[in-house]
């Protein structure tokens, strides 16, 4: 069969350009968000009528927009009408594009990357009629989410940390490596006291969902257990029940007098380091680097934990 190679080549380029433009058009760059000592960038997706803001912090070697698309956070934002804020680290700041969660100058209140993230969030809050704000982070992004939740708890309605670490786990690279491999050197009581000491006694603390793969060899699952116990102490929550692992995961739940599900810890069998996706269900995510096929979708369950699907299931 005769065909014009040039014709098909240019047609293919045109289609790829359209797809690229469509993806870029989904997100808008966030500019002029005030002081940016961490030298971070950000983009966002915002529906016409938004009912909440969700901040998604990517892991090392990741692009925030790609993570939003592959994890189906973007699809769920469109379905349930919430704004998605996507901070982006650069290789200039960190050779592996990790948020510098182990750097004291980047994780102390109103300093470095933490201040940049705060200013991004408050800028978007000022542009939006909604007050409910949530934060989710994966790996290094999860550790930065920990830092945000501890330093600015009243900014958030709830949070989610996936394959992350508690704050303050480390304030230099040596401690960070130790924490990743072995878990935090502090016990849960010490971690909770440190968090509480940074805030007023009257502080309203957010609820939290914590996720780990049971065979994670990059961030020891002990970190997630420490996180859950830290937040249970912060919230003065009692362990309510455990859901068995018959479906390939187990769930521990802590409750308070005001909230039945204040802290949850989901531990997934036979899963390593990454976010859990289930490509067999609608908006359950697509597998890829650090997006791991699993019997449960982290993102769908986190959105449900936050009750963002309540008005549009």
Secondary structure, 3 states (H helix, E strand, C coil): CCCCHHHHHHHHHHHHHHHHHHHHHHCEECCCCCCCCCCCEEEEECCCCCCCEEEEECCCCCCHHHHHHHCCHHHHHHHHCCEEEEEECCCCCCCCCCCCCCCHHHHCCCCHHHHHHHHHHHHHHHCCCCCCEEEEEECHHHHHHHHHHHHCHHHCCEEEEECCCCCCCCCCHHHHHHHHHHCCCCCHHHHHHHHHHCCCCCCCCCEEEEEEECCCCCCCCHHHHHHHHHHHHHCCCEEEEEECCCCCEEEEEEECCCCCCCEEEEEECCCCCCEEECCCCCCCCCCECCEEECCCCHHHHHHHHCCCCCCCC
